Amino acid sequence: MITTDEQIQTLTGQLKELSLKIAVLSAKQEAAVATARKFTEELDLLRTKQLSTTQQLRELELHKSGMYMWENIGDGG
């Protein structure tokens, strides 16, 4: 039959093991959050560059299609 002291030792061992697992998972979570934050910043930067590039392309396409010619007529151009 298991004594109270043995049960205490078993439960104490389980608590230590669980505490260690919690510490490991917490560290992994912190690393994942930092990585996610880095990815978010990088995505924001890339989206900003994409928007700027898209606007530049539209302006070039408008120039090529002659849409800006109408703007220049008032300037004598």
N, C-alpha and C positions, 0 to 999 in steps of 0.2 A: 504494500500500500504506500502511496506517495504521501510524504509528510508535508506539513505546511512550509518548512524551510526549503524543501525541494521545489515546491510550487513557486515560492518567492524567487528562488534562483532562476527557475525557468522563465518566469514572467520578466524578471530583471534582464535576463539575456535577450528576450524578445524585444523589450523596450530599447535596449542598446542597438540592436540590429535595425529596428524601425527608425530610430533617430539617425543612424548612419545613412540609411536609404533616403530619408527626408533631406538630409544635408546634401547628398549627391544630386538628387533631383532638383533641389533649389538652385544649386550651382549651374546645372544644365539649363534650367529655366532662365536664369539671369543671362547666361551666354546667348540663349536663343532670342531673348528680348533685345539684347544689344545688336545681334545680327539683324533682326527684323528692323530695328531702328535705322541701321546702316543701309539696308535695302530700300527702306522708305525714302531716305534722303537721296539715294542714287536715282530712284524712280522719279522723284520730283524734279531733279535736275535734268534727267533725260526727257521728261515730258515738256519741260520748259524749252529745251533745245528743239524738240520736235515741233512745238507750236511756232517757234521763231522761224524755223526752216520752212514750215508749211506756208507761213505768211510771205516769206521771201519768194518762194516758188510761185505763189498766186500773183504777186506783183510782177514777176518776170513774165508769166503767162499773159497777164493783162497788157503789158508792154508789147509783147510779141503779137497779140491779137489786134492791137491798134486802139484799144479802149482809152488809152491815155491821150491819143491824138485829139479827142474832143476836149479834153481839159486844156490843151495847149492852144486851141483856136482863139480863146479869149486873150491870150498873151501875144497874139500875132504869129503863133508858131504853127 
